[in-house]
Amino acid sequence: MEGEPTLRLRIFDLNCWAIRYLSRRRRERVRLIGDTLRQELFDLVLLQEVWSEQDYSDLKVKLASCYPFSHYFRSGVIGSGLCIFSRFPILDMLLYQYSLNGYPYMLQHGDWFCGKSVGVGMGVTAPLLSLSLQLHAEYCRDKDAYLPHRLVQAWELAQFIRHTSKAADVVLLGGDLNMHPEDVGIRLLRGWTGLQDAFAEATRFEGCKNGCTLVPDNCFTDKSELLPFPLGIRIDYILYKAISSFTVKCEELKTTTGPAPGMNIPFSDHEAVMATLHIQRQGQPVGATLGTADLALADVVTEARTEVGVGLRAAQQQRYSWGRMAVLALLLLLLQAAAALGTLAGLATEQPFPKLSFCLLAFLALGVLVLATGLHLFHTMEVKILHGTEDQMRMVLRALQERP
């Protein structure tokens, strides 16, 4: 924005819920999203859960005339589902995959297979650092087994922003964070980076009450998940901050409210979030701020570290259990091998077990050994990552407490 005193930037963010073969009316909704984006002419579009590259390709072709710059982020087994469309040139792209992302044996959830990540685009606007992301889903709020993983992701995201935003003037983050506004993870992310919440800062707001993006009125939403929250929940965010000689203000924030205009279905099971930001150049640089006074950062880090510690102890227990099972399976295989060798050497007059049962038991023991060893190694890595994150938080907490 060289030579321009202000820039008006319109952003569209949506979790598209476009899971191939599983999401209802997926192709119809993807076409609807593309038609709407072509009509509305946003400056920047951040999409999550576009799991099919064909859906991305269809959107890219449809939006080529109005969003000439785009990128699809690939990661994991089935992909990150993240993509960006922009009216402005994108100078550089980067994908960062979180160290922890659920468990491979939780097939019904599938977060591990998609490789949850943050996709980063550096544009010429300001320059603007744009991030599209999704964190691990919650699934059960009362017994949230994935909370330590989501906190590690929030911590890594905060560290990533702090270390990659130095070349930018403005940071813009949009995505499905799978956290309520008061959750420790979102408070940790905002407190450590200084990001502002567009909903809280908006001069004007229009949409679902309290800015909720999962609402009972949406026909695709699982109503059982929202029973404790009759108005819905807000887990999709647009966050921003200015770093150098710029200021950013949210002029307007909107959410969709169910069915798309003129249609009988919504875009997704999530409501879209649309923000209008004013970016203005100042005369003097305004350095980055952590916002520790407002968010009681030391208390937030302490709370997050406690939850990570709980996850660490659970991971250590899992590592021990699977390691013990691997050792037992190995001992069983060794006993069978000894019995077989004894028979071959003539030490036993006859086979002590029927051959079929003996072979089946050997295959079973081998399968258990491979599975248990794999999971032991997985939980060993989980322990190391959780332990490393806890150490980082301890170091940051000490620095915060010693700060005048």
C-alpha positions as CSV (number, residue, x, y, z in Angstrom):
1,M,0.0,0.0,0.0
2,E,2.8,2.4,-0.9
3,G,1.6,5.9,-1.2
4,E,-1.9,5.1,0.3
5,P,-2.8,6.5,3.7
6,T,-5.4,3.8,4.4
7,L,-6.4,0.4,3.0
8,R,-9.9,-1.1,3.4
9,L,-9.5,-4.9,3.5
10,R,-12.5,-7.3,3.3
11,I,-11.9,-10.8,4.6
12,F,-14.0,-14.0,4.3
13,D,-13.4,-17.0,6.6
14,L,-15.2,-20.3,6.5
15,N,-14.9,-23.9,7.7
16,C,-16.4,-25.5,4.6
17,W,-17.1,-29.0,6.0
18,A,-16.4,-30.5,2.5
19,I,-15.5,-34.1,3.4
20,R,-15.7,-36.3,0.3
21,Y,-18.4,-38.9,0.5
22,L,-19.4,-37.9,4.0
23,S,-20.5,-34.2,4.1
24,R,-24.1,-33.7,3.0
25,R,-24.7,-31.9,-0.3
26,R,-21.0,-31.1,-0.5
27,R,-20.7,-30.4,-4.2
28,E,-23.8,-28.2,-4.2
29,R,-22.4,-26.2,-1.3
30,V,-19.0,-25.8,-2.8
31,R,-20.6,-24.4,-6.0
32,L,-22.7,-22.0,-3.8
33,I,-19.6,-20.8,-1.9
34,G,-17.8,-20.1,-5.2
35,D,-20.8,-18.2,-6.6
36,T,-21.0,-16.1,-3.5
37,L,-17.3,-15.3,-3.4
38,R,-17.4,-14.3,-7.1
39,Q,-20.3,-11.9,-6.4
40,E,-19.1,-10.4,-3.2
41,L,-15.5,-9.7,-4.3
42,F,-13.7,-10.0,-1.0
43,D,-10.0,-9.1,-0.9
44,L,-8.9,-12.2,1.0
45,V,-10.6,-15.6,1.4
46,L,-9.5,-18.1,4.0
47,L,-11.1,-21.6,3.8
48,Q,-10.7,-24.7,5.9
49,E,-11.9,-28.3,5.4
50,V,-11.7,-28.3,1.6
51,W,-10.5,-31.9,1.8
52,S,-10.9,-32.6,-1.9
53,E,-8.3,-31.1,-4.3
54,Q,-10.9,-31.3,-7.0
55,D,-13.1,-29.0,-5.0
56,Y,-10.2,-26.6,-4.7
57,S,-9.5,-26.8,-8.5
58,D,-13.2,-26.1,-9.3
59,L,-13.1,-23.1,-7.0
60,K,-9.9,-21.9,-8.5
61,V,-11.3,-22.0,-12.0
62,K,-14.5,-20.3,-11.0
63,L,-12.7,-17.5,-9.1
64,A,-9.8,-17.0,-11.4
65,S,-11.1,-13.7,-12.8
66,C,-11.7,-12.1,-9.4
67,Y,-9.2,-13.9,-7.2
68,P,-6.2,-14.4,-9.5
69,F,-3.9,-15.6,-6.7
70,S,-4.6,-18.8,-4.7
71,H,-2.8,-21.7,-3.0
72,Y,-3.8,-25.1,-1.6
73,F,-1.8,-26.4,1.3
74,R,-1.0,-30.1,1.3
75,S,-0.1,-32.1,4.4
76,G,-0.8,-35.4,6.2
77,V,-2.4,-38.4,4.6
78,I,-5.6,-36.7,3.4
79,G,-4.4,-33.1,3.3
80,S,-4.7,-30.1,5.5
81,G,-7.9,-28.8,3.9
82,L,-6.6,-25.3,3.9
83,C,-6.6,-22.9,1.0
84,I,-6.3,-19.1,0.4
85,F,-7.7,-17.0,-2.4
86,S,-6.5,-13.4,-2.8
87,R,-7.0,-10.4,-5.0
88,F,-3.5,-9.3,-4.2
89,P,-0.3,-11.0,-5.3
90,I,1.1,-13.6,-2.9
91,L,4.8,-13.4,-2.6
92,D,5.6,-16.4,-0.5
93,M,3.8,-19.5,1.0
94,L,4.6,-21.7,3.9
95,L,3.0,-24.6,5.7
96,Y,3.7,-25.5,9.3
97,Q,2.4,-28.8,10.6
98,Y,1.8,-29.1,14.4
99,S,4.0,-31.5,16.3
100,L,1.0,-33.2,18.0
101,N,-2.3,-33.8,16.3
102,G,-4.3,-36.5,18.0
103,Y,-3.9,-40.3,17.8
104,P,-3.6,-42.6,14.8
105,Y,-5.8,-45.2,16.4
106,M,-8.7,-42.8,16.9
107,L,-10.0,-43.6,13.4
108,Q,-13.4,-42.1,14.0
109,H,-11.9,-38.7,14.6
110,G,-9.3,-38.6,11.8
111,D,-7.4,-35.5,12.9
112,W,-4.1,-37.3,12.9
113,F,-4.5,-38.3,9.2
114,C,-5.2,-34.8,7.9
115,G,-2.1,-33.3,9.5
116,K,-3.6,-30.2,11.1
117,S,-1.5,-27.2,10.1
118,V,-1.3,-23.5,9.6
119,G,-0.9,-22.2,6.1
120,V,0.8,-18.8,5.7
121,G,0.8,-16.4,2.8
122,M,2.9,-13.3,2.6
123,G,1.4,-10.7,0.4
124,V,2.4,-7.3,-0.9
125,T,-0.5,-5.6,1.0
126,A,1.2,-3.7,3.9
127,P,3.0,-6.3,3.6
128,L,0.3,-8.6,5.1
129,L,1.0,-12.0,6.8
130,S,-2.1,-14.1,6.3
131,L,-2.7,-17.3,8.2
132,S,-5.4,-19.9,7.5
133,L,-5.6,-22.6,10.1
134,Q,-7.5,-25.2,12.0
135,L,-6.7,-26.7,15.4
136,H,-7.6,-30.2,16.8
137,A,-11.3,-30.7,17.3
138,E,-12.7,-30.9,20.8
139,Y,-15.3,-33.7,20.3
140,C,-16.2,-33.9,24.0
141,R,-16.0,-30.9,26.2
142,D,-16.6,-32.7,29.5
143,K,-13.8,-35.2,28.9
144,D,-11.5,-33.5,26.5
145,A,-8.7,-36.0,25.8
146,Y,-7.2,-33.7,23.2
147,L,-6.9,-30.6,25.3
148,P,-3.1,-31.0,25.8
149,H,-2.6,-31.5,22.1
150,R,-4.7,-28.4,21.3
151,L,-2.7,-26.4,23.8
152,V,0.6,-27.5,22.2
153,Q,-0.8,-26.5,18.9
154,A,-1.9,-23.1,20.2
155,W,1.6,-22.6,21.8
156,E,3.4,-23.6,18.6
157,L,1.1,-21.3,16.6
158,A,1.8,-18.4,18.9
159,Q,5.6,-19.1,18.7
160,F,5.3,-19.4,15.0
161,I,3.6,-16.0,14.6
162,R,6.1,-14.3,16.9
163,H,9.1,-15.6,14.9
164,T,7.6,-15.2,11.3
165,S,5.8,-11.9,11.6
166,K,8.9,-9.7,12.0
167,A,9.0,-9.0,8.2
168,A,5.3,-8.1,8.1
169,D,3.5,-4.9,9.0
170,V,0.1,-6.6,9.6
171,V,-0.7,-10.1,10.8
172,L,-4.1,-11.5,9.9
173,L,-5.3,-14.9,11.2
174,G,-8.5,-16.7,10.3
175,G,-9.7,-20.1,11.0
176,D,-11.5,-22.7,13.1
177,L,-9.6,-22.7,16.4
178,N,-12.0,-25.2,18.0
179,M,-11.9,-23.2,21.2
180,H,-14.4,-21.0,23.0
181,P,-13.3,-17.4,23.5
182,E,-12.7,-17.9,27.3
183,D,-10.7,-21.2,26.8
184,V,-7.1,-21.2,28.0
185,G,-5.8,-22.0,24.5
186,I,-7.3,-18.9,22.9
187,R,-6.2,-16.7,25.8
188,L,-2.7,-18.1,25.5
189,L,-2.6,-17.5,21.8
190,R,-3.9,-13.9,22.1
191,G,-1.8,-13.1,25.2
192,W,1.5,-14.3,23.8
193,T,1.0,-12.7,20.3
194,G,-1.0,-9.6,21.0
195,L,-3.6,-10.5,18.4
196,Q,-6.9,-8.7,18.6
197,D,-10.3,-10.4,18.2
198,A,-12.3,-8.8,15.4
199,F,-15.6,-9.6,17.1
200,A,-14.6,-7.9,20.3
201,E,-13.1,-4.9,18.5
202,A,-15.7,-4.4,15.7
203,T,-17.4,-1.0,15.5
204,R,-20.5,-2.7,13.9
205,F,-21.6,-6.3,14.2
206,E,-24.3,-8.1,12.3
207,G,-25.1,-11.8,12.5
208,C,-25.7,-14.6,15.1
209,K,-25.9,-13.6,18.7
210,N,-22.5,-13.4,20.4
211,G,-20.9,-14.0,17.1
212,C,-21.6,-17.7,17.3
213,T,-20.4,-19.8,14.3
214,L,-21.9,-23.2,15.4
215,V,-25.7,-22.5,15.9
216,P,-28.7,-24.8,16.5
217,D,-30.6,-23.2,13.6
218,N,-28.1,-24.6,11.1
219,C,-29.6,-27.7,9.5
220,F,-26.1,-29.4,9.2
221,T,-25.1,-28.8,12.8
222,D,-25.1,-31.7,15.3
223,K,-27.7,-30.5,17.8
224,S,-26.5,-32.9,20.5
225,E,-23.1,-31.1,20.7
226,L,-24.9,-27.8,21.4
227,L,-27.3,-28.9,24.2
228,P,-25.3,-27.1,26.9
229,F,-25.1,-24.0,24.6
230,P,-28.7,-23.1,23.4
231,L,-27.4,-20.0,21.5
232,G,-24.5,-21.8,19.9
233,I,-20.7,-21.4,20.3
234,R,-18.1,-19.3,18.7
235,I,-15.0,-21.2,17.5
236,D,-14.3,-19.5,14.2
237,Y,-12.2,-16.3,14.5
238,I,-10.6,-13.5,12.6
239,L,-7.7,-12.2,14.6
240,Y,-5.3,-9.4,13.7
241,K,-2.6,-7.0,14.8
242,A,-0.3,-4.3,13.5
243,I,3.4,-4.7,14.0
244,S,5.3,-1.7,12.7
245,S,4.1,1.7,11.5
246,F,0.5,0.7,10.9
247,T,-2.7,0.6,12.9
248,V,-5.6,-1.8,12.2
249,K,-9.2,-1.3,13.2
250,C,-12.2,-3.5,12.6
251,E,-14.9,-1.4,11.0
252,E,-17.5,-4.2,10.6
253,L,-17.9,-7.9,11.4
254,K,-20.6,-10.1,10.0
255,T,-21.6,-13.8,10.3
256,T,-24.0,-15.7,8.1
257,T,-27.2,-16.8,9.8
258,G,-28.2,-20.1,8.3
259,P,-29.3,-20.6,4.7
260,A,-27.4,-18.7,2.0
261,P,-29.4,-15.8,0.3
262,G,-32.0,-17.3,-2.0
263,M,-31.2,-20.9,-1.0
264,N,-32.6,-23.5,1.4
265,I,-29.2,-24.6,2.7
266,P,-26.3,-22.9,4.4
267,F,-22.7,-22.8,3.1
268,S,-21.5,-25.3,5.8
269,D,-22.2,-26.6,9.3
270,H,-20.2,-23.5,10.4
271,E,-21.3,-20.0,9.8
272,A,-18.9,-17.8,7.7
273,V,-17.2,-14.9,9.3
274,M,-16.7,-11.7,7.3
275,A,-14.6,-8.7,8.5
276,T,-13.8,-5.3,7.1
277,L,-10.5,-3.9,8.4
278,H,-9.0,-0.5,8.0
279,I,-5.2,-0.5,7.8
280,Q,-3.6,2.9,8.2
281,R,0.0,4.0,8.1
282,Q,1.3,6.0,11.1
283,G,4.2,8.4,11.2
284,Q,6.2,6.4,13.7
285,P,6.6,2.7,14.2
286,V,4.5,1.2,17.0
287,G,6.3,-1.9,18.2
288,A,4.5,-5.2,18.9
289,T,2.8,-5.6,22.3
290,L,2.1,-8.8,24.3
291,G,-1.0,-7.5,26.0
292,T,0.1,-9.0,29.3
293,A,-1.9,-6.5,31.5
294,D,-5.2,-7.2,29.7
295,L,-4.9,-11.0,29.5
296,A,-2.9,-11.8,32.7
297,L,-0.4,-13.7,30.6
298,A,1.5,-15.2,33.4
299,D,-1.7,-16.8,34.9
300,V,-2.7,-18.1,31.4
301,V,0.7,-19.7,30.9
302,T,0.6,-21.3,34.3
303,E,-2.9,-22.7,33.6
304,A,-1.8,-24.0,30.1
305,R,1.3,-25.5,31.6
306,T,-0.8,-27.3,34.2
307,E,-3.0,-28.9,31.5
308,V,0.1,-29.8,29.4
309,G,1.5,-31.5,32.5
310,V,-1.7,-33.6,32.9
311,G,-1.4,-34.6,29.3
312,L,2.3,-35.5,29.8
313,R,1.5,-37.8,32.7
314,A,-1.2,-39.5,30.7
315,A,1.2,-39.9,27.7
316,Q,3.8,-41.4,30.0
317,Q,1.3,-43.9,31.3
318,Q,0.3,-44.9,27.8
319,R,4.0,-45.3,26.8
320,Y,4.6,-47.6,29.8
321,S,1.4,-49.7,29.1
322,W,2.2,-50.2,25.4
323,G,5.9,-50.9,26.1
324,R,4.9,-53.5,28.7
325,M,2.6,-55.1,26.1
326,A,5.3,-55.2,23.5
327,V,7.7,-56.9,26.0
328,L,5.1,-59.5,26.8
329,A,4.4,-60.2,23.2
330,L,8.1,-60.6,22.5
331,L,8.5,-63.0,25.4
332,L,5.6,-65.1,24.0
333,L,7.3,-65.2,20.6
334,L,10.6,-66.3,22.2
335,L,8.8,-69.1,24.2
336,Q,7.2,-70.3,21.0
337,A,10.5,-70.2,19.2
338,A,12.1,-72.1,21.9
339,A,9.4,-74.8,21.8
340,A,9.7,-75.0,18.1
341,L,13.4,-75.4,18.2
342,G,13.1,-78.0,20.9
343,T,10.8,-80.1,18.7
344,L,13.2,-79.7,15.7
345,A,16.2,-80.7,17.8
346,G,14.4,-83.9,19.0
347,L,14.2,-82.7,22.6
348,A,10.4,-83.3,22.6
349,T,8.8,-86.4,21.2
350,E,5.9,-84.6,19.8
351,Q,4.5,-81.0,19.1
352,P,3.0,-79.8,22.5
353,F,0.3,-77.8,20.7
354,P,-1.7,-78.4,17.5
355,K,0.2,-76.8,14.6
356,L,-2.7,-74.5,13.5
357,S,-3.2,-73.1,17.0
358,F,0.5,-72.7,17.4
359,C,0.8,-70.7,14.1
360,L,-2.2,-68.6,14.9
361,L,-0.8,-67.8,18.4
362,A,2.5,-66.8,16.8
363,F,0.9,-64.5,14.2
364,L,-1.2,-63.0,17.0
365,A,1.8,-62.4,19.2
366,L,3.7,-60.9,16.2
367,G,0.8,-58.6,15.4
368,V,0.6,-57.4,19.0
369,L,4.3,-56.9,19.1
370,V,4.3,-54.7,15.9
371,L,1.2,-52.7,17.1
372,A,2.4,-52.2,20.7
373,T,5.9,-51.2,19.5
374,G,4.5,-48.7,17.1
375,L,2.3,-47.1,19.7
376,H,5.1,-47.2,22.3
377,L,7.2,-45.2,19.9
378,F,4.3,-42.8,19.1
379,H,3.7,-42.1,22.8
380,T,7.4,-41.7,23.3
381,M,7.5,-38.9,20.8
382,E,4.3,-37.5,22.4
383,V,6.0,-37.4,25.8
384,K,9.1,-35.6,24.3
385,I,6.9,-32.9,22.6
386,L,4.8,-32.4,25.7
387,H,7.8,-32.3,27.9
388,G,9.5,-29.8,25.6
389,T,6.5,-27.6,25.5
390,E,6.2,-27.7,29.3
391,D,9.9,-26.6,29.6
392,Q,9.3,-23.7,27.1
393,M,6.3,-22.6,29.2
394,R,8.3,-22.8,32.4
395,M,11.0,-20.7,30.9
396,V,8.5,-18.1,29.6
397,L,6.8,-18.0,33.0
398,R,10.0,-17.4,34.8
399,A,10.8,-14.5,32.4
400,L,7.4,-13.0,32.9
401,Q,7.6,-13.3,36.7
402,E,11.0,-11.7,36.8
403,R,10.0,-8.8,34.5
404,P,9.8,-5.5,36.3
